[in-house]
Amino acid sequence: MKNILEELRKKNGISQERLAAAMGVSRQTINALENGKYNPSIKLAFKLARFFGLSIEEIFVYEEENKNENVR
């Protein structure tokens, strides 16, 4: 899953530490999110969206692993 979390954080002058504290997670969690190594829980995704005043879809973009697969 791709996201614009790092861009949003930097644009707003917020450190990873400060964002982590506001979200109730570790700085390492924020780092892993920004680097695409961790997908957030739905609760964390909602908290991040509210924090930045955006929708979840504006921050996180789901990309299917196999785009040729039909999903029903």
N, C-alpha and C positions, 0 to 999 in steps of 0.2 A: 504494500500500500504506500503510495506516495503522499507527501504532505508539504505544506508551506509553513510549517511551524517555526523553523529557524528564521525564515524571512520575516514572519510576523513578529517574532520575539525581538529580533534586531531592530526592525523598523520602529518598534515601540520602546527601544532602549531598556529592555528587560534582560537580566542575566539568567542563565540556566538555573542558578541557585534560587533566585527570586521566584521564577515561574514554578519551580519544583515545590517550594514552600507554599505557594498559593494553591497548588493542586494537591498537596499532601502526599507527594511522591519524592523519590530521590533525584538528585541532579543526574545520576546515571540513567534514570528512566527517561528524562527529558532528552538527554544525549542520544539514547538508543532510538527514541521516536524520531528525532531529527535526522538520524542516519538511516532510517528505514529498517532498522534491525528489530523493531518491536512494534506490534500493533496494539493500540490502546484498548482498554476495556470500554464498553459503551458508556459507562459512568464517567470515565476520564475524558472521553471524547466530548461528551456533553459539557463537562466542566471547562475544558479548553475553549470550546465554542462560545460559551457564555462569557468567559474571561475576555475574549477578543471581540465580542459582539458580532459574531458571525455564525453561520450554520455549520454543522459538521461537514457537509458536502463542500463548503468553501475552503475548509482546511485540509480534509482528507479526501484522496481520490483513490477509489478501489480500481485496481486493474486485474482483470481475470488472468489466471496463469495460462490457460489454454483458450485462446480467442476463437478457435475453430469449433469448440464444444458448444452444442446447443443446450441451453438451460431452460427448463420448463417449470 
